[in-house]
Structures are given as C-alpha cells and as structure tokens.
Amino acid sequence: MFFGRKKPVPPGAPDDEPPGSSGAASPAPSGSSAEPDSEDPYAAAPGTPGREAGAATTQFLTGDQLTDRKTVQVLLDAITKVSTSRDLDELLVEFVDRSIQVTGAERGILLLRGEKGTLVPRVARQRGEKSIAGDLRFSTTVAGKVLDQGQPVRATVHSENQAMNLGQSVFDLKLRAVMCVPLRPPARERGEPLQPGATGEQAPNGVLYVDSRAATRQFSHRDLSLFFALAQQMAVALENARLHLDSVERARLEASLHTARDIQKNLIPPLPRDIEGYDLYAWFSPAEKTAGDFYDFVKLRDGRFAIVVGDVTGHGIGPALISSAAQGALRSSLRFVPHSGEVVSALNQDLCERVTDGRFLTLFLGLLDSQGKLEALNAGHAEPLWWSARDGGVQRLRRGGPALGMLPDAVYSPSDELVLAPGDVLVVYSDGLSEAKSATDPDHLFGEQGLIAALKELAGAADANAESIAMGLVARVLAHSDQKFEDDMSVLVVRRRGGA
C-alpha cells in the first residue's frame, strides 16, 4: 500500500517535540492528542486552536523554561518585525520562512483571497529559505476549508483514503502532514483577541499553509498553536500594510481633488462690469470639493452677451470634469456661432458620443442684448424665474428640450423670447436650491414656491440689486437646510438697470 501504518510507541513517550525542530518527531502514545488511525483526517484534532477555549494562545507553552523561552522569542521577533518593517513583501517572505523553521515543514505557502473570493498564492517557499520554482501544487481542499470556516486544520495522513479525503494533490504529492491556519484581520472593537470563534470576528483574508512528505514528520498540537500565533502576526502585518496603502491613496486622492478644485475655481469667470444696462451676480458652492454645476458669461461678436448655467448629474470629480469640458466647448462655440440652437445641438452630439456612464447635463443658455431682449434656451434645466418690476409677479421660463447627452439626434432651439423691462430680474438656478431638504423634516424641500416667495420679497426691496437678491436666496435656502449641502448649488441673477 502507498502509506504504511505507524509503529506503536511505548507509553510515556512525549507528545510534542521542541518548537523549531526539523528532525523526526516521535509518534504520539496511545490515548494522546495526536491523530488516531482514522479515515477522516479532519476528525483527528479536537484540541486545535479555536476548538477549545484559550487554545490559540497557550498550547505552545510546555512548562519547560528553555523551550518556552525560545518559543516566546520567536513570537517577539515576529511582533518586532511587524512593528518596524516597511517592506511588506520582504516581511511576508520572512514569516513564511519562519513558519517552515518552527514547524519543521518542507514547504510553506501564503495564500490571499482574490477578487472573486478564490485563494491566490502570494509567497511560496521551501526549506533553506528558497522560493518554490515551477508548478505549485498544494491541498486546495484544506486551504479552501480553512478560508471558508475560519478554523485551523492539522492533518496527518496514515492511509491512501485519508490522502484522497484531503485532496488529489495530497495523494499525488505523497504528503504526510498538512497544517493550515486562517489569516484573520485584527479585531478592532473592545479589544477582542485574534481567535477563531470570537464574537464579531471578520472573515479571513487568506491562509497560511505548510506541508511535509517526510514519513516521520507529524505536526503536534503545539506546532499548530505556535503556527497559528505566527499567522496572527502575519495578519497584523497585512492589515497594517492595507491601512498604510489606504492612507497613501487617500492622501493622493485628496491632493488630486484639491488640484481639481483649484482648476475649477480658476474656470469661474469674473463678474462682468462692462455690460451696459445690466447688474449681474452669480454664486455657486459644491457639495464636495468639486462640483458638477457651472456658470459663465460670454460676450458675443454681435454685441450680445450670453449667460450660462449648467448642472451635470451627481457631484464630485466625474461631473466636474464633464462640466469643465462643456463650459469650455460652449465658450469657444459662442464666440463664433451666434445661434444658441446650433451651439447647444452640437454640444449635445459631442456629449452623447463621449459620455458613456449615463450622466447628462442640464443647461440654460440665454442671449441678451442691450435693449433687454432675451433669447432663452432651456435643455432640461430647472425653470428660471422672471420677476416683473411692473406688477411684482413671477413667471417661469419653459423648458425647450431634453437634457444634453441623452438623445444624439435632438435638435434644440430657443423656447422663450421676451424683453426684460427696467428693474426686471431674471434668476437662473440649479436644483440644489429648490431640492434642499429641511433640517427638521427631510421630506420637506425648499421648493420652487419657496424660491418664488423669497424672490418677490427680495426683488421688491427698495435697495435690491443682483447681489442682494442672489445672496438673499442662498441665505434662505441654507437656513432651511441648516447649512447642509446634499447637492451642488448655483444661482445667477440678472437685473436690468433702471427704475420701474
């Protein structure tokens, strides 16, 4: 037969060899905790760490002062490495080499959970502190069982049936002893110990595996306990590395967002002071460091000037990139193409071709001349409000087409043509204002009616100007939301000079 049975050992023979021994281990006496000649290799280790209270931290101590001092030194060295090492790859190699040394195994393999939940070898070593070259085979059955159940496994193979139960690789490689322990992220609440079975423990993010083909080698309970303790330190090293990388990535992302925010701020146009007959003011604030909202003022070659307010769905860096590109395209086109419909139709086609993540842009574009004539095009944007100085009433400007980036063949044209009389006020805003939630009742939005009521009050004041109206609207919205921004907010106010 492929495997032979062990010879009986006289009563009183020791169960465990000293940690770090790489020589032959004495078989356990009858009635000891070593595996019996069972056909189920997993049933042979009732005293493995995690299956008895406190096993994971005490079973490697023997009571022999010299042996225990060496054992504890192994763990202290590992803890020191975790605390001081900056090279994760070098640290993991050393851990695997140390695991081979203290267990007397022939091979050691560190396997980490991959993106699809499967185990992927990270470090594979053999005795002599050498890498394993060529095809890497090991007991995927044992490793998978440890990953799924989070329990250490120690198995000694005494028969062909036991080898097959542990997996085809165990049989083919003629393995006699296998140990595998989970790499569990450190518990971070209430100081729980790193011990399988602890309440609230996290799923393992990998396993540490060793095996041996030596007929005289079997892993003891103490081997498994020390091996498990080493694995705990490796789990700490992996978690520290993950936290360090997360910290570095957060810092890099933060720096990128600051750069993007600065670029976006530089794209905000200064308020024009030389538009005869008009008082202008605009304000915006992002919900995050960057915004999907934008506004612009552009002088046209025919003497008119354009006012623009746009809102890309969402907020953050993605919408900010789209809004910046759209703003640049509009500014360039408006300088040479005086027809608002042609400009917006071309921008829509461009966005449909290039923006593929389902985002879209709502846009209001208004062209004003010196006599107060307004050509207004609204592509899915919140309806602007027109306050009349003559009667104090407020009208809404209609939408004239869908948001940009949705229908590539959409053709846009102005939806409103009107004349602002002296004293009249036009307010263009993004839905961040109208959809601001109440601080006390999240279902209660500031709403369009809230803006209309505030506009009537603010525009009707004797000393009203574009800035006081814009900032008065913003102040009322923020008071409603208790200064909280759940979406980007922007508002642009045009007031035609002259009394009513």
Stockholm file with secondary structure:
# STOCKHOLM 1.0

chainA/1-500         MFFGRKKPVPPGAPDDEPPGSSGAASPAPSGSSAEPDSEDPYAAAPGTPGREAGAATTQFLTGDQLTDRKTVQVLLDAITKVSTSRDLDELLVEFVDRSIQVTGAERGILLLRGEKGTLVPRVARQRGEKSIAGDLRFSTTVAGKVLDQGQPVRATVHSENQAMNLGQSVFDLKLRAVMCVPLRPPARERGEPLQPGATGEQAPNGVLYVDSRAATRQFSHRDLSLFFALAQQMAVALENARLHLDSVERARLEASLHTARDIQKNLIPPLPRDIEGYDLYAWFSPAEKTAGDFYDFVKLRDGRFAIVVGDVTGHGIGPALISSAAQGALRSSLRFVPHSGEVVSALNQDLCERVTDGRFLTLFLGLLDSQGKLEALNAGHAEPLWWSARDGGVQRLRRGGPALGMLPDAVYSPSDELVLAPGDVLVVYSDGLSEAKSATDPDHLFGEQGLIAALKELAGAADANAESIAMGLVARVLAHSDQKFEDDMSVLVVRRRGGA
#=GR chainA/1-500 SS CCSCCCCCCCTTCCSCCCTTCCSCCCCCCTTSSSCCSCSCGGGGCTTSTTSSTTHHHHTTCCSCHHHHHHHHHHHHHHHHHHHHCCCHHHHHHHHHHHHHHHHTCSEEEEEEECTTSCEEEEEEEETTTEECCSCCCCCHHHHHHHHHHCCCEEEECCSHHHHHHHCHHHHHHTCCEEEEEEECCCCCSTTCCSCTTCTTCCCCSEEEEEEECCTTCCCCHHHHHHHHHHHHHHHHHHHHHHHHHHHHHHHHHHHHHHHHHHHHHHHSCCCCSCCTTEEEEEEEECSSSSCSEEEEEEECTTSCEEEEEEEESSCSHHHHHHHHHHHHHHHHHHTTCCCHHHHHHHHHHHHHHHCCSSCCEEEEEEEECTTSEEEEEEEBCCCCEEECTTTCCEEECCCCBCCBTSCTTCCCCCCEEEECCTTCEEEEECHHHHTCBCSSCTTCBCHHHHHHHHHHHHHTSTTCCHHHHHHHHHHHHHHHHTTCCSSCEEEEEEEECSCC
#=GC SS_cons         CCSCCCCCCCTTCCSCCCTTCCSCCCCCCTTSSSCCSCSCGGGGCTTSTTSSTTHHHHTTCCSCHHHHHHHHHHHHHHHHHHHHCCCHHHHHHHHHHHHHHHHTCSEEEEEEECTTSCEEEEEEEETTTEECCSCCCCCHHHHHHHHHHCCCEEEECCSHHHHHHHCHHHHHHTCCEEEEEEECCCCCSTTCCSCTTCTTCCCCSEEEEEEECCTTCCCCHHHHHHHHHHHHHHHHHHHHHHHHHHHHHHHHHHHHHHHHHHHHHHHSCCCCSCCTTEEEEEEEECSSSSCSEEEEEEECTTSCEEEEEEEESSCSHHHHHHHHHHHHHHHHHHTTCCCHHHHHHHHHHHHHHHCCSSCCEEEEEEEECTTSEEEEEEEBCCCCEEECTTTCCEEECCCCBCCBTSCTTCCCCCCEEEECCTTCEEEEECHHHHTCBCSSCTTCBCHHHHHHHHHHHHHTSTTCCHHHHHHHHHHHHHHHHTTCCSSCEEEEEEEECSCC
//
